[in-house]
Amino acid sequence: MLTRLAGAVKGIPPVFLGASVALGALCVWAFWPTLATLADVWARDPQYSHGYLVPAFAVALLALRSSQREACTWRFSWLGVALLLVALGLQFLSDRIYFDWLDAAALIVSVAGLFALLGGWPALRWAWPGIAFL
């Protein structure tokens, strides 16, 4: 499993890998309250204790689809900018109307936006099962 994941990362140009790590860190910072709330629910509520496995399984889905990643050309795409703006709008709206579910939805849209930003439609097609599982 780890060798498949390492193989998937191996073909990505270093510039895009660095940009994705930086943008991912920025998303973690922006969504830290949401992530903390999710972790608290996963720790307290036995019905959601499986929540810790969800991100790991989403990454495993990406590793299993590494053969389809070969079709991805890692390049900038305005689709990703649009999705990130939608995620920002959802997060802003969630803050204004105090509806936490929108904030969690914005997190998933921002993950999709990161993939689309760095690879366009081909990267989004490759990553959609992992994103949908989130």
Helices and strands as residue ranges (DSSP letters): H 2-10, H 14-30, H 32-44, G 46-52, H 53-64, H 66-69, H 78-97, H 100-133
